[in-house]
Amino acid sequence: MFENAFNNMDRVMRNDEGLASELDYAEQTSWLLFLKYLDDMEREWWDEATLEGRDYVPILDQPYRWQSWAAPKHDDGTPDLNAARTGIDQLNFGSQQAKHELSDLYETRIKRMGNAGRNGGEYYTPRPLIRAMIKVVQPQIGETIYDGACGSAGFLCEAWNHLRRDNLSAAEWDTLQRKTFYGQEKKSLAYVLGVMNMILHGIDAPNIRHTNTLSENVMDIQQKDRHDIVLANPPFGGGERKEVQQNFPIKSGETAYLFLQHFIRKLKAGGRGAVVIKNTFLSNTDNASVALRKELLESCNLHTVLDCPSGTFQGAGVKTVVLFFEKGSKTRKVWFYQLDPGRSMGKTSPLNDEDLAEFVALQADKAGSDQSWTVAVEDVDKATWDLSVKNPNAPEAEALRSPEQIIADMLARDAETAGILEEIRGML
């Protein structure tokens, strides 16, 4: 129903010299959708106030309201096509069915951003991976879910989809709407994407704050600030300033390490976390990596590590793992699963739900298989706390030849080729 409107927006923006990428298109689309949504809500609130005999003062002044600048109308209510500046006045946020279709279209736009290159990848986590993480963590209505690097709010929206059902009571619906999902995001574009994505999924007033999560001293986090569940894919690299690092007991220029410390402290006792991080975290020998692995294993039960294949994140260029942990008890053993979809991952062959079905099924009982195994923490080197992913069930790779052997083989082939050429020359 609304696909044509999105296509019209695409066509207009691609002809605009000031917009150069999918990131630009997504940002402008987000602002247009937000302003249209706000106008629809204002009309609804005005109608309610009129029925109740109350005065209503619009949030936006008249010149800036949607009907004034984006879709003006004549006195008889017909569209003023000469003055109209956008073709999306047909979008209507008044029904859940409309929001569902709009959310699908919007998710497609965010996914295109994720495939647009290195910068776009930070806004998009593959939805099949998010859904698998949620199935393992198993959130329940009444629990709070937090993402301190929420980006386009993919984790929060998928958690909403997981918990929402038709037979919810009014109290449960209110809990989901107002007291369940919490996020924070530093970047302005990602913040706009996240707010709009949650609105389109049906959460009318998203609890997302526009702030730098890492600017908060983790030692100041109190019980009232903690959550039952953390779901996140924090940014890698980054290089935070020294003053930001002072907010953490384990100081590091690696942004993801600071986020992991934040997430551990934001969990309630018994809370569950699922966090994406670079796979090098499991084996790096620098002081921060070693200290953080020790902290994670001693303050939480790191019960599962999912090793993701190359290409899981389009444009990111790094291999990742997902850490699943529970706050409050030490780790005694870790169950590893090495995800192997049996194909090269890419734009035309992305991760899908079927790829992760075996992982979800085996994880419930931490079962062994060709792709899974368990490591006891008592067997981990306490000097390094190395948790490298080394599948003991994998077939042994053929031993690589030494450089000397390779050079000798090349020289022998060259000599053989020279002899053949001499024979051919003698025949001429």
C-alpha positions as CSV (number, residue, x, y, z in Angstrom):
1,M,0.0,0.0,0.0
2,F,2.8,2.4,0.9
3,E,5.6,1.0,-1.3
4,N,4.9,3.5,-4.1
5,A,5.3,6.4,-1.6
6,F,8.7,5.1,-0.6
7,N,9.7,4.6,-4.2
8,N,8.7,8.2,-4.9
9,M,10.8,9.4,-2.1
10,D,13.8,7.4,-3.4
11,R,13.3,8.9,-6.9
12,V,13.2,12.5,-5.6
13,M,16.2,12.0,-3.3
14,R,18.4,10.4,-5.9
15,N,17.9,13.5,-8.1
16,D,18.9,15.8,-5.3
17,E,22.6,16.8,-5.6
18,G,22.8,17.3,-1.8
19,L,22.1,13.6,-1.1
20,A,24.8,11.2,-2.0
21,S,24.3,7.9,-0.2
22,E,21.8,5.5,1.4
23,L,22.7,7.0,4.8
24,D,21.5,10.4,3.5
25,Y,18.3,8.9,2.1
26,A,17.5,7.1,5.3
27,E,18.1,10.3,7.4
28,Q,15.8,12.4,5.2
29,T,13.2,9.7,5.1
30,S,13.3,9.4,8.9
31,W,12.6,13.1,9.4
32,L,9.8,13.2,6.8
33,L,8.2,10.1,8.5
34,F,8.6,11.6,12.0
35,L,7.0,15.0,11.0
36,K,4.1,13.2,9.3
37,Y,3.7,10.9,12.3
38,L,3.7,13.9,14.7
39,D,1.1,15.7,12.5
40,D,-1.1,12.6,12.6
41,M,-0.8,12.3,16.3
42,E,-1.5,16.0,16.8
43,R,-4.8,15.7,14.8
44,E,-5.7,12.7,17.0
45,W,-5.0,14.6,20.2
46,W,-6.9,17.6,18.9
47,D,-9.9,15.4,18.2
48,E,-9.8,13.9,21.7
49,A,-9.5,17.3,23.3
50,T,-12.5,18.6,21.2
51,L,-14.7,15.7,22.2
52,E,-13.8,16.3,25.9
53,G,-14.3,20.0,25.7
54,R,-10.7,20.9,26.3
55,D,-8.4,23.3,24.5
56,Y,-5.4,21.8,22.7
57,V,-2.2,23.7,21.8
58,P,-0.2,22.0,19.0
59,I,3.4,21.2,19.7
60,L,4.5,22.8,16.4
61,D,3.5,26.3,15.3
62,Q,1.3,26.4,12.2
63,P,3.9,27.3,9.6
64,Y,5.9,24.2,10.5
65,R,3.1,21.7,10.6
66,W,2.9,19.0,7.9
67,Q,-0.3,20.3,6.4
68,S,1.2,23.7,6.0
69,W,4.5,23.0,4.2
70,A,4.5,19.4,3.0
71,A,1.0,18.7,1.9
72,P,-1.0,22.0,1.9
73,K,-4.7,21.9,0.9
74,H,-7.2,24.3,-0.6
75,D,-10.1,25.6,1.4
76,D,-12.3,22.8,0.2
77,G,-9.8,20.2,1.5
78,T,-8.4,19.1,-1.8
79,P,-4.6,18.9,-2.1
80,D,-2.8,22.0,-3.5
81,L,-0.7,20.1,-6.0
82,N,1.2,23.2,-7.0
83,A,2.4,23.9,-3.4
84,A,2.9,20.3,-2.3
85,R,6.6,19.5,-1.6
86,T,6.3,15.7,-0.9
87,G,4.4,12.7,-2.2
88,I,4.0,10.9,1.1
89,D,0.8,12.6,2.4
90,Q,-0.9,9.3,1.8
91,L,1.0,7.6,4.6
92,N,-1.2,7.0,7.6
93,F,-0.1,6.0,11.1
94,G,-3.6,5.5,12.4
95,S,-3.7,1.7,12.3
96,Q,-1.5,-1.2,13.4
97,Q,-1.7,-2.7,9.9
98,A,-0.4,0.5,8.4
99,K,2.4,0.7,10.9
100,H,3.4,-2.9,10.2
101,E,3.7,-2.3,6.5
102,L,5.6,0.9,7.1
103,S,8.0,-0.8,9.5
104,D,8.8,-3.5,6.9
105,L,9.6,-0.8,4.3
106,Y,11.7,1.1,6.8
107,E,13.6,-2.0,7.9
108,T,14.4,-2.6,4.2
109,R,15.8,0.9,4.0
110,I,18.0,0.4,7.1
111,K,19.2,-2.9,5.7
112,R,20.3,-1.1,2.5
113,M,22.2,1.3,4.7
114,G,23.9,-1.7,6.3
115,N,25.0,-3.0,2.9
116,A,26.1,0.5,1.7
117,G,29.7,0.1,3.0
118,R,31.7,0.4,6.1
119,N,29.9,3.4,7.6
120,G,26.5,1.9,7.0
121,G,27.3,-1.4,8.7
122,E,27.3,0.1,12.2
123,Y,23.6,0.9,11.9
124,Y,22.4,-2.6,11.1
125,T,22.7,-6.0,12.8
126,P,21.3,-8.9,10.7
127,R,17.9,-9.6,12.0
128,P,18.2,-13.4,12.0
129,L,21.2,-13.1,14.4
130,I,19.2,-10.8,16.7
131,R,16.2,-13.2,16.7
132,A,18.5,-16.1,17.6
133,M,20.0,-14.0,20.5
134,I,16.6,-13.2,21.8
135,K,15.5,-16.9,21.6
136,V,18.5,-17.8,23.8
137,V,17.9,-15.0,26.3
138,Q,14.1,-15.5,26.4
139,P,12.8,-12.2,27.7
140,Q,9.5,-12.2,29.6
141,I,6.8,-9.5,29.9
142,G,7.6,-7.5,33.1
143,E,11.4,-7.6,32.5
144,T,13.3,-4.6,31.2
145,I,15.4,-4.8,28.1
146,Y,18.3,-2.4,27.5
147,D,20.7,-1.5,24.6
148,G,23.2,1.2,25.4
149,A,24.4,1.4,21.8
150,C,21.0,0.9,20.1
151,G,21.7,2.4,16.7
152,S,18.5,1.8,14.6
153,A,17.0,0.0,17.6
154,G,17.0,-3.4,15.8
155,F,17.4,-5.3,19.1
156,L,14.6,-3.5,20.8
157,C,12.2,-3.8,17.8
158,E,12.8,-7.5,17.5
159,A,12.4,-8.0,21.2
160,W,9.0,-6.2,20.9
161,N,8.0,-8.5,18.1
162,H,9.0,-11.5,20.2
163,L,6.9,-10.4,23.2
164,R,3.9,-8.9,21.5
165,R,0.9,-11.2,21.0
166,D,-2.8,-10.8,20.4
167,N,-4.1,-11.9,23.8
168,L,-2.2,-9.4,26.0
169,S,-4.1,-7.8,28.8
170,A,-4.4,-4.0,29.0
171,A,-1.8,-4.0,31.8
172,E,0.6,-6.1,29.8
173,W,0.2,-3.9,26.8
174,D,0.9,-0.8,28.8
175,T,4.0,-2.5,30.3
176,L,5.4,-3.3,26.9
177,Q,4.6,0.2,25.6
178,R,6.1,2.2,28.5
179,K,8.2,0.1,30.9
180,T,10.1,-2.5,28.9
181,F,12.4,-1.2,26.2
182,Y,15.3,1.3,27.0
183,G,18.0,2.5,24.7
184,Q,20.8,5.1,24.4
185,E,22.5,6.3,21.3
186,K,25.3,8.8,20.7
187,K,25.1,9.5,17.0
188,S,22.3,11.8,15.8
189,L,21.5,9.9,12.6
190,A,21.3,6.6,14.5
191,Y,19.2,8.1,17.2
192,V,16.6,9.4,14.6
193,L,16.6,6.0,12.9
194,G,16.0,4.2,16.2
195,V,13.2,6.4,17.4
196,M,11.4,6.2,14.1
197,N,11.9,2.4,13.8
198,M,10.3,1.9,17.2
199,I,7.4,4.2,16.4
200,L,6.8,2.3,13.2
201,H,6.9,-1.0,15.0
202,G,4.1,0.2,17.3
203,I,5.9,1.7,20.3
204,D,4.3,5.2,20.5
205,A,6.8,6.8,23.0
206,P,10.2,5.1,22.7
207,N,12.5,5.3,25.7
208,I,15.6,6.1,23.8
209,R,18.0,8.8,25.0
210,H,20.3,10.8,22.8
211,T,23.5,10.6,24.8
212,N,27.0,9.1,25.0
213,T,26.6,6.0,27.1
214,L,30.3,5.9,27.8
215,S,30.3,9.3,29.5
216,E,28.6,7.8,32.5
217,N,30.9,6.5,35.2
218,V,30.1,2.8,35.7
219,M,30.8,3.1,39.4
220,D,27.9,5.5,39.7
221,I,25.4,3.0,38.4
222,Q,22.8,2.2,41.1
223,Q,20.3,-0.6,41.4
224,K,17.5,1.6,40.1
225,D,19.5,2.0,36.9
226,R,19.9,-1.7,36.2
227,H,18.0,-4.0,33.8
228,D,17.0,-7.6,33.5
229,I,18.3,-8.0,30.0
230,V,21.0,-6.5,27.8
231,L,21.0,-7.0,24.0
232,A,23.6,-5.1,22.1
233,N,26.1,-4.9,19.2
234,P,28.4,-2.0,20.4
235,P,30.6,-0.2,17.9
236,F,34.1,-1.7,17.4
237,G,37.3,0.4,17.5
238,G,36.5,4.1,17.9
239,G,39.3,5.1,20.2
240,E,37.7,6.9,23.2
241,R,39.3,9.9,24.8
242,K,41.3,9.5,28.0
243,E,38.7,11.3,30.0
244,V,36.1,8.9,28.9
245,Q,38.3,5.9,29.8
246,Q,38.5,7.3,33.3
247,N,34.8,6.2,33.8
248,F,35.9,2.5,33.7
249,P,38.0,0.3,36.0
250,I,39.6,-1.4,33.0
251,K,40.8,1.4,30.7
252,S,41.0,0.8,27.0
253,G,40.9,2.7,23.7
254,E,38.7,-0.1,22.3
255,T,35.2,1.2,22.5
256,A,33.6,-2.3,22.6
257,Y,35.6,-3.1,25.8
258,L,34.2,0.0,27.6
259,F,30.7,-0.9,26.5
260,L,31.1,-4.5,27.8
261,Q,32.1,-3.2,31.2
262,H,29.0,-0.9,31.1
263,F,26.7,-3.7,30.2
264,I,27.9,-6.0,32.9
265,R,27.2,-3.3,35.5
266,K,23.9,-2.3,34.0
267,L,22.6,-5.9,34.6
268,K,20.6,-6.8,37.7
269,A,21.8,-9.8,39.7
270,G,20.6,-12.8,37.7
271,G,20.2,-10.6,34.6
272,R,21.0,-12.0,31.1
273,G,23.2,-10.5,28.5
274,A,23.9,-11.2,24.8
275,V,26.5,-8.9,23.3
276,V,28.3,-9.0,19.9
277,I,32.0,-8.3,20.0
278,K,35.1,-8.9,17.8
279,N,36.4,-12.4,18.0
280,T,39.8,-11.1,18.9
281,F,38.5,-10.3,22.3
282,L,38.7,-14.0,23.2
283,S,42.5,-14.1,22.6
284,N,44.1,-10.7,22.6
285,T,47.1,-10.6,25.0
286,D,47.0,-6.8,25.9
287,N,46.3,-6.0,29.5
288,A,42.8,-4.7,29.0
289,S,41.7,-7.8,27.1
290,V,43.1,-10.2,29.7
291,A,41.6,-8.2,32.6
292,L,38.2,-7.9,30.9
293,R,38.0,-11.6,30.2
294,K,38.9,-12.3,33.8
295,E,36.2,-9.9,35.0
296,L,33.6,-11.4,32.7
297,L,34.4,-15.0,33.8
298,E,34.5,-14.1,37.5
299,S,31.5,-11.8,37.8
300,C,29.2,-13.5,35.3
301,N,28.4,-17.0,34.0
302,L,29.6,-16.8,30.4
303,H,27.6,-19.9,29.4
304,T,27.7,-19.6,25.6
305,V,29.9,-18.2,22.9
306,L,28.6,-18.1,19.3
307,D,31.3,-17.9,16.7
308,C,29.9,-16.1,13.6
309,P,31.3,-16.7,10.1
310,S,33.1,-14.0,8.0
311,G,30.6,-11.9,6.1
312,T,27.9,-11.9,8.8
313,F,28.2,-8.1,9.0
314,Q,28.2,-6.6,5.5
315,G,30.9,-4.0,5.1
316,A,32.4,-4.4,8.6
317,G,35.3,-6.5,7.6
318,V,35.7,-8.2,11.0
319,K,34.9,-11.6,12.5
320,T,32.6,-11.5,15.5
321,V,31.4,-13.7,18.3
322,V,28.3,-13.3,20.5
323,L,28.8,-13.6,24.3
324,F,25.8,-14.9,26.3
325,F,26.1,-14.5,30.0
326,E,24.2,-14.2,33.3
327,K,25.2,-11.8,36.0
328,G,26.1,-12.9,39.5
329,S,27.8,-16.3,39.5
330,K,31.2,-17.4,38.3
331,T,31.7,-19.2,35.0
332,R,32.5,-22.9,35.4
333,K,32.2,-24.0,31.8
334,V,31.6,-22.3,28.4
335,W,29.7,-23.9,25.5
336,F,31.0,-22.9,22.1
337,Y,29.2,-23.1,18.8
338,Q,30.9,-22.5,15.5
339,L,28.4,-21.3,13.0
340,D,29.0,-22.7,9.5
341,P,26.3,-21.9,7.0
342,G,28.1,-24.0,4.3
343,R,28.5,-21.1,1.9
344,S,30.2,-17.7,1.5
345,M,28.3,-14.9,3.2
346,G,27.6,-11.8,1.2
347,K,25.0,-9.3,0.0
348,T,23.4,-11.9,-2.2
349,S,23.7,-14.7,0.4
350,P,23.1,-13.1,3.8
351,L,22.6,-14.9,7.1
352,N,19.1,-16.3,7.5
353,D,17.0,-17.9,10.3
354,E,17.6,-21.4,9.1
355,D,21.4,-20.9,9.4
356,L,20.9,-20.4,13.1
357,A,18.2,-23.0,13.8
358,E,20.7,-25.7,14.9
359,F,22.5,-23.3,17.2
360,V,19.3,-22.4,19.0
361,A,18.2,-26.0,19.3
362,L,21.5,-27.3,20.7
363,Q,22.1,-24.3,23.0
364,A,19.1,-25.2,25.2
365,D,20.9,-28.3,26.5
366,K,24.5,-27.2,25.6
367,A,24.7,-30.3,23.5
368,G,27.8,-31.5,21.7
369,S,28.1,-31.8,17.9
370,D,30.5,-31.4,15.1
371,Q,30.1,-27.6,15.5
372,S,29.8,-27.4,19.3
373,W,32.0,-28.2,22.3
374,T,32.4,-27.3,26.0
375,V,35.5,-25.8,27.7
376,A,35.9,-26.0,31.5
377,V,37.2,-22.7,33.0
378,E,39.5,-24.7,35.3
379,D,41.4,-25.7,32.1
380,V,41.8,-22.1,30.9
381,D,45.2,-20.6,31.4
382,K,44.8,-18.2,34.3
383,A,47.7,-16.0,33.1
384,T,46.0,-15.1,29.9
385,W,42.3,-16.3,30.3
386,D,42.5,-17.2,26.6
387,L,39.2,-18.3,25.2
388,S,40.2,-18.8,21.6
389,V,37.7,-20.6,19.4
390,K,39.4,-23.9,18.5
391,N,36.9,-26.5,17.5
392,P,38.3,-29.9,18.7
393,N,35.8,-31.7,16.3
394,A,37.0,-30.0,13.2
395,P,39.1,-32.2,10.8
396,E,42.8,-31.6,11.0
397,A,44.0,-29.3,8.3
398,E,46.8,-30.4,6.0
399,A,50.1,-29.2,7.2
400,L,51.3,-26.2,5.2
401,R,54.5,-26.5,3.2
402,S,57.5,-24.5,4.3
403,P,58.6,-21.6,2.2
404,E,61.8,-23.5,1.3
405,Q,59.6,-26.4,0.0
406,I,57.5,-24.0,-2.1
407,I,60.5,-22.3,-3.6
408,A,62.1,-25.7,-4.4
409,D,58.9,-26.8,-6.1
410,M,58.7,-23.6,-8.2
411,L,62.3,-24.0,-9.3
412,A,61.7,-27.6,-10.3
413,R,58.6,-26.7,-12.3
414,D,60.6,-23.9,-14.0
415,A,63.3,-26.3,-14.9
416,E,60.8,-28.8,-16.3
417,T,59.1,-26.0,-18.4
418,A,62.5,-24.9,-19.7
419,G,63.3,-28.5,-20.8
420,I,60.0,-28.8,-22.7
421,L,60.6,-25.5,-24.5
422,E,64.0,-26.7,-25.6
423,E,62.5,-29.8,-27.0
424,I,59.9,-27.8,-28.9
425,R,62.6,-25.5,-30.3
426,G,64.6,-28.5,-31.5
427,M,61.5,-29.7,-33.5
428,L,61.2,-26.4,-35.3
